[in-house]
Amino acid sequence: MFQLLTRRDFVRMAGLTAGVAATSQLLLACMATTTDVLSTAAPTDVQPTSPPTKAADQQRALQVVFPKGFLWGVATSAYQIEGAANVDGRGESVWDRFSHTPGRVLNGDTGDVADDHYHRFEQDFDLMQQLGVQTYRFSIAWPRIVPTGAGAVNQQGIDFYKRLVEAMLKRDIQPMATLFHWDLPQALQDLGGWESRDTAQRFAEYADTVYRALGDQVKLWLTLNEPKTVVDVGYILGIHAPGVQDRTRAYTALHHMLLGHGLAVQAFRAANISDGKIGAAMNVSPVYPIDDTPAAQAAAVIQDGLENRLYLDPMIHGYYPADMLEHIGDLGLKAAIQPGDLATINQPLDILGINYYNPIYVAPGPQIAQAPHEYSAASWQPMYAQGMYDMLTRIKRDYGDLPLYITENGAPFDDELNADHQVDDQRRVRFLYDHFAAAQRAISDGVNLQGYYVWSFMDNFEWAEGYNQRWGIIYVDYATLERVPKQSALWYSEVIKNNGLGDPPAKR
Ligand code: GCO
């Protein structure tokens, strides 16, 4: 009867040493290579020793062109990259507690150091700038701002994010800030975390503090990142923090997260950020029946509810879907809803963030079926770019013409540094090509997609997978913390420069 958990359900239970100058040189050297290999000019124009192709020629050769002003970005989150876990007054988060609990994260990895972005952000933004990245989605660590989750604000935390945002703006990189990317202050977890209604209020207070500190400079905002993953993976499977396996608690937490979103949007309106836009980052998946039997189709409807409608309907339409209320029954959700909550959750949004990674195929049950597609190095990720098109067009149809951003899309592969100190991640290039092209088809068909953030800027702490899965377009050598742009980064740089795609890369 119950939901099948599809994202990460197979998850195993279980200082930048090169200076900036060296990195830049490497980047330039690699770029020369990429321009030769991935030139968008017609083959006859390409001479090994010829000067760079003229912009006009490149435009002519582009196969896929994006609208003027389309924003190209990269994304990360605080716990996954910052490190500096005990620095400048930061409080403990649920992910500190969880990752330090033996057996929770592969190899006992933690975010204590991660990419040490906290101390290396200037160099990281240099690299971003050299690639031509136009916008950067990052998250703010709640425990840096309010170490105990409520009450006293930590000025050092605010100062850090001010420095971070200034460093982006100095390089013409537009910030997009996420307020909650899963690192809840442990002190709030000790009081019940998202199972407690008060946490929604604490979230809005913390959000208000951040708006007032950064609102002058940050114009794109997201409240929650992927509430579904917290519910499914944190509270049902127990593979993510807080490591609970209880559906009643999961659906209680779901309602309070959505309430927190609504209250945080209200606080945003009250803070009156000029030109500010706010939304949330939702991970959505198209759900396809494994065959055309009525039983498989009925299973797909239920699974679609659990993947998409359970989250988008309350936020955008102001109701929980009737079939989901019935499906979830008495497990937590109905009991958590108080009069007026759905009106609070249903705030008008300026933007909507879409995290798209994979489609889902279901057999009667509902039971998750093997997808008829190649998988990335994540066992939950069949790769299917058309699924992004299907979701984008469906969101427009079912949820209206909100300005959309792909706030995450990417894939992990078994990336290795080769003898030339490069990472030849052609499968990632192909993956991104296919998904960029699907996004552009959706735009051509009328979807109001305004930007795209590749997940992730650099390899980082991939939650229960620790440092085992590499999702970045920048390789991080965890022994030295050196950053090495992968071929995908260099290729992406060309995409940004051209605002479009040339010929598809060969399949590997
Ligand atoms: C998510 C998170 C990211 C992940 C990424 C890859 O989407 O789950 O936002 O933090 O690292 O998705 O799994």
Boltz pocket constraint, residues with backbone or C-beta under 6 A from the ligand:
constraints:
  - pocket:
      binder: B
      contacts: [[A, 77], [A, 80], [A, 225], [A, 226], [A, 229], [A, 283], [A, 355], [A, 408], [A, 455], [A, 461], [A, 462], [A, 463], [A, 471]]
      max_distance: 6.0
